[in-house]
Amino acid sequence: MITIFTSVYNRRHMMERLYQSLLKQTCFAFEWLIIDDGSTDDLWQLVGQWQKENLLFPIIYHYIKNGGKHRAINTGAKMAKGDIFFIVDS
């Protein structure tokens, strides 16, 4: 399995495009791990909708206090279940 990893900070307006791209894949042997690095744009609500409606691949959302992309990546690497860790920015 692959972990598709996205660290995000106040990029809710960009995430729908990425989500739609993931839905268009032909193989769904991946998890999408989103680490929210302290966003204030209510991204959690949007991701919650996707988690309810999407049955093709798991979406894991984790909020952390803002600490920079490097810390978000380190957190994601610890949480990832995939054998391959693939970073896709918003």
C-alpha positions, 0 to 999 in steps of 0.5 A, a space after each residue: 500500500 502507498 501513503 499519499 501524504 499532504 501537509 496543509 496550512 490554510 489551503 482549504 481552497 486548494 484541497 478539493 482539486 487534489 481530492 478530485 484528482 485522487 478520485 480519478 485514479 484507477 487503483 485505490 491501494 493507497 491511504 490519503 494522510 492529511 496533516 493539518 498544521 494548525 489551519 484556521 480555515 475549517 478544513 476539518 469540516 471539508 475532510 469530514 464530508 469526504 470521509 463520510 462519502 468516500 468509500 474508495 480509499 481511507 482518508 486520515 486527517 490529523 490536526 497539530 498545532 502549527 509548527 512548520 512543514 518539517 514537523 508535519 512531515 515527521 508526524 505523517 511519517 510516524 502515522 503512515 501505514 503504507 510501504 511507500 510514503 509519497 508527498 503530494 502538496 495541496 
